[in-house]
Amino acid sequence: MAVQLYTLREFLQTPADIETTLRKVKQMGYNAVQVSGLGPIDPGALKEMTDREDLEICATHIHYDDLAEKLDDVIEKHLLWDCKYVGIGAMPQELRYTKEGYLTFAKWASNVGQQLQSAGLKFIYHNHNFEFAKFNGTTGMEILIEETDPSVDFELDVYWVQAGGADPVEWIRKVNGRMKVVHLKDMTVTSDREQRYAEIGEGNMDFVRILDACKEIGVEWGAVEQDQCYGSNPFECLQRSWHKLHQLGMKA
């Protein structure tokens, strides 16, 4: 289990905040983090902090512009962090609305993936729900899987798969051989039919089947994320998710 640090973004604005937050993450029982949502910090200083807390940086989310314009810096930073998985949170908005946009992104991602692979790293793509729109009967996600080079892996977000009207378990199996990091978050529905993020086990998603499918295809890291906690303390939300996943047999 890892914490997707985006969940704690409000507590990561300064180096002092980051240090305090990483300590709390370790105290909750997590042994790894996915770097995302942090304020300005020197990469070496972050590595020193995670080493002090005995936390592994298992993956990241990197901005599209940095991948497009500063790839050498991205590679250097990930090698410093001993972090293999270089993630992108979403494709650029202007490419999301047509098949041609997906094909353009797939070609770009393949080029980035090949360069990262040459450096011993792996490019991973994180989905939302918009990738499940269909273009002439084929979803955007299917286009990305079919048109990207094998150097590109996927980081399915099971909540967003569900929100896209698809079956997370089916899609986990569809990316067999091309996913080592998965985003774990639950979905609940309010009495007025609003979909909301929830702690693992407090929503309606079948995490027994989800985790079984992840084990089946050899996923290495389950990054726990909760985009919004709706007034609750995000540390407490992550702690509840940790306990539920621990009960379901996930390793800390």
N, C-alpha and C positions, 0 to 999 in steps of 0.2 A: 504493500500500500504506500502511496505517496500522496502528498497534499499538492493540489494545483494552487499555487500561491495567489492566483487571481482572486480566489475566494476571500483572501485576507488583504486585498489591495489597499484598503483604507488604513491598514496598520503597517504599511511598507513604504512610506513616503521619504524617510530619511535613513541614513546608515544606522543610526541608533535604533530607530523603529524596526528595521530589518533584523538587527541582532536580537532584539527582544522577542520578536515574532518567531524567529527560527528556534529560539530556546523553548518557547511555548509549544511549537509543533513537535519538537523532540519529546517534551514532557507528556504530550498526549499519547505517545506510543508510535508515532510515525518515524520511519527511518530514511525517508527520501522526500524530495520536493521536485515539483516542476516549476521552473523559473518563468514567471509571467506576472505583469502588473506591478513590478518594482519601480520605485523612484530611482533617481540617479545614484549609482554606486560603482566604484572601481571593480572590475571583474576579479582582480586579485584579492581585494578586500572581501568580496562575497565568498570566494573560495576559502579564505581563512576562517570566515564565520561558519560555513557549513562543515568544515573539517573539525572545528572546535566542538560543534554540537554532534559530530558523528552522523551527519546527514549527507546522503548521496544526492547529487543533482542528476536525476534520471532522464529529464527531458526539458525542453524549453518551448516557448512560443516566441518567434522572432517576427518583427514587422516586415511586411512585403518589401518596403523600400530598402531596408538593410540587406535583405537577401539579394535584391536586384543590384544594389550599388556598392555594398560593403561586404561582399561575401568573404573576402580574405580575413577581415576582422572577425566576422561571425565564426569562421573556422578556428581562428586562433583562440577565441574565447572558449569555444566548446572543448578544444583540446586541453586548455588550462583547467577547465572544470571536470575533466574526465567524463564528459557527457556525450553519449553517442547520438542521441535522438534530437534532431533539430526540427522543431515544429513550426508550422504557420497556422494561425488561428482561423483564417478564412481566405478565400480568393478575393481579389479586388472587386468592389461592388459593381463596377461597370461591365464586368465580364459574366455576371450571374444570370443574364436574362435571355441568352440565346445559345444554341448549340455551338455556334462559331466562337462565342466567348469561352466556352468550356474547352474547346479544342485549342484555342490560343493559350489558355492557362496550362493545359496539359503539356503542351510543347515547352513552355517556359519552365514548368516544374520538373520536367524530365532533364532539362539542361542543368538546373540547379542540383537535382538529385545525383546526376553523374559526377558533378564536381565535388559534392560532399562525399560521395562514395570513394572517390580517389583519395580523399583525406582520411578515410576510415570512419566516416560518419554516415548517418542515415537521415534522409529528409522524410518527414511525416506530415500528412495533411489532416487537419481537424475539420470535421463537418459541422454544419448547423442543419436547419430543416430545409433551407432553400434548395439544396442539392437534390432533393427528392421531387422537384418539379420535373415534368416529363416534356421531352422534345421529340415529337413524332414517335411517341410510345416508349422512349428510352429515358431513364432518369439521368440527371446530371451526374449523380454518383457513379452510375454505370459507365458513363462516358469517361469519367476520370480514371476509373479502374482499367477500362479497356485501352485508353489512349496514352496513359503515362508509362514511362519506362519502368522496369522492375526496380530501379534504384529508388523509386518513390514508394514509400509505405503509407499506411493510413493509421489514423488515431481516431477511431470511431468514438463519438460522444453518444452514449446510448440514449440519453434523454432526448437529444435532437433527432435521432433516428425515429424514436417513438413519436415525437412531435411532427415529423414529416410523414406520418401515416404508415410507417414501415415497421417491420418486426426486427428488433435489435439482435435477436438470436440468429435469425436468417442472415442478417448482414455481417455479423461477426464471422459466420462460416464463409460468406462470400469473399472475405478478405484473408482467408486462410493462406499463410505463407507471406503475407504482406502487412502484418500488424503485430507489433510487440508492445505497444502502449495503448491503453484504452482509457477513456474518460468515464468515470462512474458517478452518476447522479440520478436521483429518483424524481418521479413526477407525481404530484397529487392534483386533485381538482376540487375547487371550492364549490359551495352550494350554488353560486351563481355562474358555474361552469368555467371559471378561469383556471387555466393550467398554471401550476406553480412548481418551482423547484422545491425539493424536499430532501431531508436527510435520508440516507440509505435505510430502507426498511420502514419508513414512515409514509411512503407513497404507494403507488399501485403497480409498480413494475416488478417483474418476476426475476429477482436477482439470483435465485437458485439456478435457474436456467441460463441466465446471462453469464454467471461465473463459471458454470460447467462448460459453456461454449468457449469461453476465453481459455480455460485450461486445455480444452480439446485442441485448439489451434496453436497453443504455445505462447500465449501472451505473457510478457515478462512483468509489466508494470500496470497496476490499476491506480490511476490518478483520481483522487476524490475531489470533486468540485461542486460548489453550490453558488451559482451566480448571484443569487439574492437570498437573504435569510429573513426578510420581512420583519425586521425589528428584533429578531433574536440575535444573540451573540454568535458571530460566525465561528469562533473557537469552540463553543459548545456544540454547534451544529456538526462541525468536523469530528468532535469527540464522539457524538452519538453515531455518526456514520462509521467511525473506526470500530466501535463496539459491535455494531451489527455485522460488519464485514468479518470481524474476528470470529463471531459466532458462526458465520457461514463458512469458516475454514480458510480465509485468506491469511497469508503470512504478513506480519507487521513489517 
